[in-house]
Amino acid sequence: METNPGIIAVRTLASLGYKFTLAGKTIKAKYHGPGEPDPGTVRPLLAAVKAHKPEAIYFLKSYCPRCGGCCFAPDFEGRPLCMACDWAALVTLYPGLGEIQ
């Protein structure tokens, strides 16, 4: 299965320092990286996000803004914790996870 170009663009922009927020069907991207972003790199990526907006919105509803991953597990209050960023907390909550290899 091939990954959607809009999703690839979102993940690439996130790795460059962009943070995304959703407001209904509006995608907002703000640069938080070091220095200034390269317009020659960023413009085609933003165009891909726009061209594949429905898929990008769907992805943004379920991705981790810290690492760009999209695999979550709930804490005891039902809040999603990222399996990559919050692994130590998840292993504390669910000790059996630490045994998975």
GIWO-V392102 format. One record per backbone hydrogen bond with DSSP energy under -1.0 kcal/mol. NH is the residue of the N-H (numbers start at 0). CO is the residue of the C=O. E is the energy in kcal/mol with one decimal. If there is no record, write none. Layout:
BEGIN
nh: [NH;NH]
co: [CO;CO]
e: [E;E]
END
This chain:
BEGIN
nh: [7;8;9;10;11;12;13;14;15;17;18;20;22;25;27;29;31;40;41;42;45;46;47;48;49;50;51;52;55;56;57;58;59;60;61;63;67;72;74;77;80;82;85;89;90;91;92;93;96;97;98;99]
co: [3;4;5;6;7;8;9;10;11;12;29;27;25;22;20;18;16;37;37;38;41;42;43;44;45;46;47;49;51;52;53;54;55;56;58;68;63;80;78;74;72;70;81;85;86;87;88;89;93;94;95;96]
e: [-2.3;-2.2;-2.2;-2.5;-2.4;-2.9;-2.5;-2.0;-1.3;-2.5;-2.8;-2.2;-2.5;-1.7;-2.9;-2.5;-3.0;-1.2;-2.6;-2.4;-2.8;-2.3;-1.9;-2.1;-2.3;-2.5;-1.4;-1.2;-2.3;-2.9;-2.1;-2.4;-2.9;-1.5;-1.9;-3.4;-2.7;-2.2;-2.4;-1.8;-2.9;-3.0;-2.1;-2.5;-2.7;-1.6;-2.3;-3.3;-2.4;-1.0;-1.2;-1.4]
END
